[in-house]
């Protein structure tokens, strides 16, 4: 037999079509939508400008000069989010106030150190950018900054396909304030006999919403149509109260010793954070009004007073500790600035008991 010839080494060329172009927009990121959002944000941010801003939105970094009226400025920073309250914002399409919540959670924290909030940055993340929704959220952020006297100086919008379900987003905020070194509030001088003032909250604020959502689910169609004179959804979504301007005014006029922002952990967990060792706060049950909102939450959840006071603010969003001799004058100053103020207790020696007692 003869040996067959070797195969022809030259193969015919394939004629596979080249792949179609795949743009960033095809991958789920719309740069044009992001640019359109920035243009919508700029006029909102301009309304928040204040002394100290050297360069704001649009650059790689924002620039801020600490006002020269400070002799020994100490910067105070805070960061926070809105939590699962956002789930209700998505479900109910109520996006215009969660930005206020975002600002309030950070600037109220900075305020506790005695600091004046100076500027704020936000982070908005989503799977698919809806310009109108994002603009509504940022509009709330700008409004919160305006009400707090701090500048919305920058931020980040992140469109990340596949990271978030359609129609959902997440928020984070970052605030920086300044306080004179000699005027930092540490709570070190708090002593037995000092008065504890409570500033009314506007509602649930931005903590405890995992339980709030369970209560809504449990109540179903039996949920009330109105709470405290507001439609049910509005009552629950009422934005966190901003205490900045009223409390800064009181700090300038009265020898306040300590402040506590009542957030996650409620009265029972937050007041001890600003008390010196060996001190406790004795609060008088019934010394501030009980709203229909918190009564409904407690009844629906079926929880006791202790659980209520370690989950929700329960009607008190900010606590002021001051020498009893100055309490009435301080309360009057705060009321004149629009706050509802209640004398809710006093400081006592702690002994072996809890750091907060409600009797």
N, C-alpha and C positions, 0 to 999 in steps of 0.2 A: 504493500500500500504506500501511496505517496503521502508525504507530510503536507497537511493543508497550509495554505499561506497565512501569515500572521494577519490579525485584524487590522483594518485601516486605522492608523493612529490619529487621523484627522476626523474629529466629530463634527457634525453639522452644528452651527451656532443656534442657541435657543433664542426665541423672540418673545421672552416674558415682558409684559408691559411694566413700566416703572410705577412704583407706588404713588398714589395720589398725595399731594401735599397735605401735611397735618399741622395745623396752626395751634398756637396756645389756646385760642378760643375754642377750637375743636376739642381740645383736651379738657375744657371746662372753665378756663380762666379768661374773663372778658376784661381786657385792659381798658377798653373804651368806657365800659361801665364804671370801672374804678376811677377813671379820670373825671367822668361826669359827676360822680359822688363828691370828689374833692372840690369841684366847682360849686356844688350845692352847699358844702360845709363852710367854705371860706367866709361868706357873709355872716353866717351864724357865729363863727369864731371871732370875727371882728368885733361883734357886740360885747365880747368878754374882755377885750384888751384893757390893760391897766398899766400903772407905772411899773417899770422894770422890764417889760417885754422889749427885747431888742430884735428878735426874729422869731416868727411863729410858723404857722402851717405852710408847707411847701418845700422847705429845705430838708437837708439830711438830718439836721439836729436843730432843736429850738434853743434860743438864747434868752437868758433872763438874768438881769442884774438885781441883786438884793437891794431894796430901797435904802438910800443913804441915811434915813432917819433912824435906822438900827445902829446902836453903838457896838454891841457884841452879839451879832445875830447867830443863832443856832438853827440849822435846818432840821425840820421834822418831816419825815416821809410816812406815807401810808398807802396801802394797796388793798383792793378788795374787788368783789364781783357782786352779782345780784342773786345768785343761787337759783333755786328751782322756781322762783317767781316767774322766771322767763318762760317756763312751760305754760303758764296761764296766759302770758303775753302772746305766745304762739297760737294757742287754742282760741283765744278770744279776740285776736288781731288788735291788741291794745299795746302799741309800740311806742307811743309818744311820751310816756312817763317813766319807763324803766331807766332811761338815761339820767333822770333826776335821782333815782335810787342809786345808780352807780356813783355819781358824784358825792351824794350824801354819805354813803358808807365810808368813804375815805376822808372827806373833809371834816366830818364830825369826829372821826378818830384823831386826826391831827389837832383839832381844836382842844381835845382833852389835855394835851400837853401845854396848853396856853398859847398855841401858835395861830397865827393868821395864815390861812391858806393863800398861797401865791399863784401857783399854776397847777394845771391838771393835764394828764395825757390819757388817752383811751385806746383800747384794743378791741376791735370788732372782727370776729371770725365767723365765717359761714361756708357752706358748701357751694351755694350758688348765690351770687350777689344780686339782690333786688334793690335797686337804687332808691325807690320810694320808701321802702321799709327802713333801710339803713339811714336815710336822711331823717326819717321820723325819730329814730333812736338817737342820732347825733344831735338833732334839734333839742331833745330832752337833756342831753349832756350839756349843751351850750346854755340852756336855761338854768340848769343846776349851778353851773359855773358863774353865771351872771348873778344869781341870787346869793351866791357865796362870796362874791367879790374876787374870784380867782380867774385867771386867764386859761382858756382852752388853747394850749400852746402847741399841741401836736398829737399824733396818734398813729395808728396802723390799722388798715383794713386788709384782712387776709381772706382771700377767696380760695378755698381748699376743697376741690371736688372729691366727693366720697367720704369726707371727714364728718359732715353733718347732714342729717336728713333734710329734705326739701322744706323750705320755710322756717328753718331753725337757725339760730346763731348763738354765739356766746360773747360775753362782755367781760372785760377787766379794766380797772381804772387805777391810776397812780397819781397821788397828790403830794405836793411839797409845800410846806409852810415855813414860817420863820417866827422865832420868839427871842426876846432878849434873854441872854444867858441868866441874868439875875431874876427873871420872871418865869422860869420854867416851873410848871406845876408838877410836883412829885408826890404830894400827899403826905410828906414827912412831918408836917406840923399839925396834922389832924389829931384831935384829942377828945376824950370823953366830954360830953356836953355840947359839942358842935352840932349845929342843925343840919338836917338832910332835906334839901328841897328837890322836888320832882317836877320836871318839865313835861307836859303832856306830849304823847306821841300823836301822830296823825292817823295811826292804824297799826297794822301788823309790821309796817316798814319792810325789811328785806330778809327777815330771818324766820325760820319755822315753817316755811312753805311746803316742805315735804309732808308735814302733818296737816297743814291747811288743805292741800290737795286731796289727802285721804278723807278729810271731813267733807269736802265737796262731793267726793265719790260716794261716801256713806249716805249723805243726805239725799242725793239724787234729786228727784222732782220736788221733794219736800223742803228744799233749801228756801229760805225767805227771799221775797222779792226785794225787800228794802232792809238795810241795817243802818241805824243812826241817821236816818233821813236821806241816805244815799242808795241808789240802785246797788243790788248785791255785788255785781262785778266791780263797780267803781269803788265800793267800800273796801274790797279786798285788794284792789290794785292801787289804792291811794299811795302816792309816792312818799318815801321816807322824808320826814321833816328835816329841814336844814336849820341848824341852830347857830350857825356861824356868826351872823351879824349881831343878833341879840346877845349872845354870850360874850362876844368880844367887847360889846358895850358895857356889860356887867363887870367883866374883868378889869376894864379901865377905871371903873368907879368904886369897886368894892374888893376887900381882901379875901377873895375866894381861895380856898385851900386845895380843893380837889374837884375834878369833874369825872364822870363815868358815862360813856356812851353805851346805852343798853341795847346790845345786839344779841348774837347767838349765845345762849346761856342765861339770858334774861337778867333779872335783878339779882338773883342768887349767885351768879357766876361773875358778873361784871363789876359790881360795887367792890368786892374784895380786892380787885386788881389795883385799886388806887388807895387802899388803906394800909397804914404801917402795921407791922407785927404787933399783936396784942390788942388791936382795935376791931370792933364789930359795929355794924349798922343795925339798929333796932327800928324797924319800920312798923307803923301803925296800920293794921288792916282796916280798909274802909276810909282811909284819909285822902284818897283820890277817887274820882268817879269811875264806875265800871261801865264800859261801853257795851252796847248790844252785840257788837262784833265779837268781843272777847268772851262774853257770856255764851254766845252761840257756839264758838269754837270749843269752849270747855264742856258744854252740855253734849255736843255732837261727838267729841272725842271720848267723853266719859272719863276725864282725868281729874286728879285732885289739885288743890291749890299749889302744892309744891311743884308738881310737874308743869303747871301753867307758868309759874314764876321762874322756871329754869329753861323754858322753851321760848316763851314770847316776852316782849317788853311789857305786856299786860297793861298798857296805858301810859307808861312812863318811858320816854325816849332818851332823856338825859338827866343825870343826877348831879346836883351841886352840893358840895360840903363847905360850910362857912361857919365862922364863930356865931353863936346864937344871937349875940348883941347886934350883928349886922344882917341877920337873916331877913327881917321885914323890909329893910331898905333895899336889899338885893332883889328880893321878890318883886318889889314895886318897880324897880328898874326893868326887870325882865318882862313884867306885865305891860309896861308902857311900850315895849318893843314888840308886843304882839303875842307873847308866850302865855299859856295857861300854866300857872305855878301853884304847887301845893306843898305845904310843909308836911312831909311824910314820915319823919322820924328824927332820930338823933344818934350820935356816936356813943358807944358804951364800951367798957373794958370787955375783951372777948372771953376771957376765962377758958373753959373747956368746951364751950358751945360752938355753934356754927358762926361764920363770919357775917351772915345776914340772917336776922330773925324777923319774921313778920307775925305780929301778935294783935 
